[in-house]
Structures are given as C-alpha cells and as structure tokens.
Amino acid sequence: MQTGNSTGVLESLDGNICRCTGHNSIIRAAQKVSDKFTSGDKIITQSDLAEMKIIPEYFLTIHDRLQNLSQSGEGINSDSKSYGYFVGGGTDLFVQRPDEMMNSEIKLLYNDKDLFGIDIKDGYCVIGSNATVTDLRECEILKKYFPEFDGFMNLFGSTPIRNNATVGGNLNNASPIGDMTIFFLSLNSVVTLTDGISERDVFLKDYYLSYKKTDRLKNEYMKCLKFKLPDGNYFYNFEKVSKRTYLDIASVNSSVFLKTENNFITEIYLSAGGVSAIPLFLSKTCEILTGAELSPDNIKEAVLTAQKEISPISDARGSEDYKRLLLTRLIYAHFLVLFPEIFKTEDTYERL
C-alpha cells in the first residue's frame, strides 16, 4: 500500500465493501490508517501492518499455506479423466452455480503454468488463458500497442475480480455483454483449444454458436488467445454504457479496430454486446465500411446496417428500443472519438 495517497486507499477498497450501507465508516478507518504513515514514498508491507496490529499475524502465512494446497491444476496434459468443468479464476461460475460446482468433477486450471504469460510469437500477441485482467492492464505489450487499454479495463469489474478473473474463464463464460470478449472480438482474435493432446484454432467471431454455447468440445479447454499485432495507421476504441460507471455490467458495449489510408477505411472489425444472444461480430457492417471513405454519410449507412444485424431483447438492463439506440450512439461515439474532424460542421449532426 502506498502511503499518503487517499485516492490509492479508496482504490484498494474497491470491491471489498458493500455499496448499500456502512461503507463510509470503513473508508474513514482506512484513511486514518493511511494517515499514520507520514512518508508518501514508503511502501507499507504486510509485515509492517501485522507489527502495528492492523492485520492479524496469520495473514503473513496465507501465501505459503495456499501454495501447499493440492496443486490440482498441474499436470493437466497427462490427465485423461473426464471433467464436467474446466475452471479458471471461478469468479463468476462459482457464484452462478455453487451447488452444481460443489457436486461436479472439476479441473482447476489456475495453477497450470503453461496457461500463463503474455508474449509475442510470429507477429502475434499470445495471451495465456490464465492471464488475469490485471495481467492485461500491466502488460507492456498491450500498453505499447493500445495506450488506452488500461482505461478500458478500469470499467471491468472491481479490483478483486480483475485480480482473479482470467481471459479463458471470461471468454468461455460466453456472456453476450462480456467486456473482454467484445474488446478481443474487435481485434479479430483467435482462440486455441486443446484436449491435452491435440490443438485447434477457432476465430473468436465464430466461437459463439448460441446463448452460452461455444464451439468448445467437452474435453477441451482454452489454451490461449492470440491476435495479430497491428501495424500501419490503425485506430481502436471501446465504449460501454451501464447504470453505474464502475462495478457494473454493461447494458450495451462495443469495440472497434480499423486501419485507414488517405481517409478511406482499408480494414475494420466492429463488435457489440448486449444486442444479441451472443457476443456479436458485426460482419455485414464491417463489409459496408471496408473500402469506404470516412464520412458522416457512410457511418450513418453502417449504423443502419448494424440495426439489421442485431436482435436485442428487453430485460432489466433496458428495453429493445433503448439498446438499439445505445448501439447507434456507441458506433457514432467510436468515430467521434477517433475522427472528430469528420463531424466538425454543424450540419453533420442534422444528417445523422
């Protein structure tokens, strides 16, 4: 914990206290603890906190105790047993299906060292399925190619969830509004599946077959996700609308990656969540925009095409009409953020 930083103290509590009542006293207590340390540069360790009786001493042994637990995720490649579930961080699965999970044969992937890491191989960024959201945020490769990525991921869950939610678990959850899924769809990503013996690649845009159903076979698990490292004149953006800015699931989200040359779109990948039973790759909309000039009229035509591709339903996060309107606004937002100059005239907004 960094001392002398009230913002850092509040961020450290992110996701650990209830939003409904009583949290102000916890925040005040945390700030008082932080105020005990006068040096803004000193890093306070768990040992320091235990010595000051702020945390119990047994906290110091938790890491070693966890390491001594059964390493059930290791040696997975040599295990031919049939499992009901392959589990990554389990941040969503154990919450949604606790009883079923307790009574099922599961294989914990979280300790499999072969599934960690974020590397560059043959021009691709390869992300192990055990990489967490925090790993993605701290990855120098992603920072280099996508400087705004950290800000996008700040909208994903809370700090404890980001520290444990894995890429493999998030993508295989198959939520129609998964933030990571929508982002990686727009990078034309590929998932590598394995049964421990053989492997096969599937484009993420083809991976989702129907609601919560993927192309993954029962004995397969996700080894990694990969996408081609971008070059040239490329742009990307992620947009999300939810009832709360932070710690909330999207009503609708969308991501775009595109390349341009001489004000024409040479390549584009556009995705949307919350508007279909599956995380949606807007293939027809991309076809309309590929080779098109960057202009308000062409973007408007693309928005109309997108409306024909989606099939949102009314639920707790909004009506069908509301979600259609949101996607329209989010697609416009992509281009407003990336190419504000094409919207600079007043009559542009009247034509949209």
SVG drawing of the C-alpha trace seen along z (x, -y; Angstrom):
<svg xmlns="http://www.w3.org/2000/svg" viewBox="-38 -24 48 65">
<polyline fill="none" stroke="black" stroke-width="0.4" points="0.0,0.0 1.4,-3.4 1.1,-5.9 0.0,-9.4 -2.4,-8.8 -6.1,-9.0 -7.1,-8.0 -5.0,-4.9 -6.6,-4.0 -10.0,-4.2 -9.0,-2.2 -7.6,0.5 -11.1,0.9 -12.6,1.3 -15.0,4.3 -14.4,5.2 -17.2,3.2 -20.9,3.2 -22.5,0.3 -25.7,0.3 -24.8,-0.8 -22.0,-1.3 -19.2,-1.8 -18.4,-5.4 -17.1,-4.4 -14.8,-1.8 -13.5,-4.4 -12.7,-6.7 -11.0,-4.0 -8.8,-3.2 -7.9,-6.8 -6.9,-7.1 -4.7,-4.0 -3.0,-5.6 -2.6,-8.9 -0.5,-7.1 2.3,-6.9 3.9,-10.2 6.2,-9.3 4.5,-9.4 7.2,-7.3 7.3,-4.4 5.7,-1.1 3.9,0.5 4.2,4.3 2.0,6.9 4.7,7.3 4.5,3.7 0.7,3.9 1.0,7.0 3.5,5.4 1.2,2.4 -1.7,4.8 -3.7,3.5 -4.0,7.0 -3.6,10.4 -0.2,12.1 -1.6,15.2 -2.1,13.1 1.7,13.4 1.5,17.2 -1.5,17.3 0.6,17.2 2.7,20.3 -0.4,22.1 -2.1,21.6 1.0,22.8 0.9,26.0 -2.7,26.9 -3.2,29.6 -1.8,28.4 -4.8,29.7 -4.1,27.5 -0.7,29.0 -0.1,32.0 -3.3,31.4 -1.9,32.6 -1.4,36.1 -4.8,36.4 -7.3,38.3 -10.1,38.1 -13.4,36.6 -14.4,33.4 -17.7,31.5 -16.0,28.2 -12.6,26.6 -12.3,23.7 -10.0,20.7 -10.5,18.0 -14.1,19.1 -15.1,15.5 -18.5,16.0 -19.0,19.7 -18.9,20.5 -21.3,17.6 -23.8,18.6 -23.7,22.4 -22.4,23.0 -24.3,26.2 -23.7,27.7 -20.0,26.9 -19.6,28.4 -21.1,31.7 -19.3,31.8 -16.0,33.2 -14.0,30.0 -10.4,29.4 -8.8,26.3 -6.7,24.7 -5.5,21.8 -2.2,23.4 -1.2,24.7 1.9,22.7 1.6,23.4 -1.5,21.3 0.1,18.1 2.0,15.4 1.6,12.7 4.2,13.0 4.9,12.1 5.2,15.0 5.4,14.8 3.9,11.4 1.0,12.3 0.3,11.3 -0.4,14.6 -2.3,14.4 -2.4,17.5 -5.9,18.4 -4.8,18.0 -3.8,14.3 -6.0,12.1 -7.4,8.7 -4.8,7.2 -2.1,9.0 -3.6,7.4 -3.6,4.0 0.0,4.3 1.3,5.8 3.9,3.7 2.9,5.2 -0.7,4.1 0.4,0.7 2.6,0.2 0.1,1.1 -3.1,-0.1 -2.2,-3.0 -5.9,-3.5 -6.4,0.2 -5.8,-0.4 -8.6,-2.9 -11.0,-0.5 -10.2,2.3 -10.8,-0.1 -14.5,0.4 -14.2,4.1 -15.4,5.3 -13.7,4.4 -10.1,4.8 -10.5,8.3 -12.3,9.5 -9.7,8.1 -7.0,9.8 -8.7,13.2 -10.8,13.2 -9.0,15.0 -9.1,14.5 -10.1,18.1 -12.8,18.0 -14.2,14.7 -14.4,15.7 -15.8,19.1 -18.4,17.7 -19.9,16.7 -21.7,13.7 -23.3,11.6 -22.0,8.5 -18.6,9.6 -16.2,6.6 -13.1,8.5 -14.9,10.6 -16.2,7.6 -12.7,6.0 -10.9,9.0 -13.6,9.6 -12.6,6.3 -9.0,7.5 -10.1,10.5 -8.7,12.7 -8.2,16.5 -8.7,18.9 -6.5,22.1 -8.4,25.1 -6.7,28.2 -7.7,31.6 -4.2,32.0 -3.1,33.9 -4.1,32.0 -4.9,28.4 -7.1,26.4 -7.7,22.7 -11.1,21.0 -11.7,17.4 -13.4,15.7 -16.1,14.3 -17.0,17.9 -16.6,19.3 -20.1,18.4 -22.8,20.5 -25.9,19.6 -26.7,18.3 -23.9,19.5 -22.9,22.2 -19.4,22.2 -17.6,24.3 -15.5,25.9 -15.9,29.6 -16.5,31.1 -12.9,32.4 -11.3,29.2 -10.2,26.1 -8.8,22.8 -5.0,22.8 -4.6,19.2 -6.0,16.3 -4.0,14.6 -4.3,11.7 -2.1,10.2 0.0,7.2 -1.3,4.1 0.9,2.0 0.4,-0.9 -2.2,-3.6 -4.6,-1.9 -7.1,-3.0 -9.2,-1.3 -11.8,-2.3 -14.0,-0.7 -17.3,-2.1 -19.7,-0.9 -22.9,-2.1 -24.1,-0.8 -26.3,-2.1 -23.1,-2.8 -19.9,-3.9 -17.9,-1.4 -18.5,2.0 -21.4,2.7 -22.3,4.9 -22.9,3.2 -26.3,2.6 -24.6,2.3 -20.9,2.3 -19.0,2.0 -15.4,2.0 -13.8,1.2 -10.4,1.6 -9.7,0.1 -7.0,-0.9 -7.1,-3.9 -5.3,-5.2 -5.9,-8.5 -9.2,-8.9 -10.5,-5.5 -11.1,-2.5 -8.9,0.3 -9.7,2.8 -12.3,2.8 -13.5,5.1 -16.6,4.0 -18.2,5.8 -21.2,5.3 -22.5,6.8 -26.0,6.7 -27.7,6.7 -27.8,10.4 -27.8,13.8 -24.1,14.0 -21.1,11.5 -21.7,10.2 -19.2,9.5 -20.9,7.1 -19.7,8.7 -22.2,7.0 -21.5,3.6 -17.8,4.2 -18.4,5.1 -20.2,1.8 -17.3,-0.2 -14.4,1.7 -13.1,-0.4 -15.5,-3.3 -14.5,-6.9 -14.5,-8.2 -17.6,-10.4 -20.8,-11.0 -23.0,-9.6 -21.0,-6.3 -21.1,-6.0 -24.8,-6.6 -25.3,-3.8 -23.2,-1.5 -25.3,-2.3 -28.5,-1.3 -26.8,1.9 -25.9,2.7 -29.5,2.3 -30.4,5.2 -27.7,7.4 -28.7,7.1 -31.6,8.7 -31.7,7.2 -34.3,8.2 -36.0,6.2 -34.7,7.1 -33.5,5.5 -30.8,3.5 -33.1,1.8 -35.8,2.2 -35.1,3.4 -35.6,-0.1 -33.2,-1.5 -30.5,1.0 -30.9,0.3 -30.5,-3.4 -27.4,-2.8 -25.6,-0.8 -26.3,-3.6 -24.8,-6.1 -21.8,-3.9 -21.0,-3.4 -21.1,-7.1 -19.1,-7.6 -16.3,-5.4 -15.9,-7.7 -16.4,-10.9 -13.5,-9.9 -11.2,-8.6 -12.0,-11.1 -13.6,-14.2 -12.6,-16.2 -15.3,-14.5 -18.0,-15.7 -16.8,-19.3 -19.5,-21.0 -22.9,-21.8 -25.0,-20.3 -23.2,-16.9 -25.3,-16.3 -28.5,-17.1 -27.7,-14.5 -27.0,-11.7"/>
</svg>
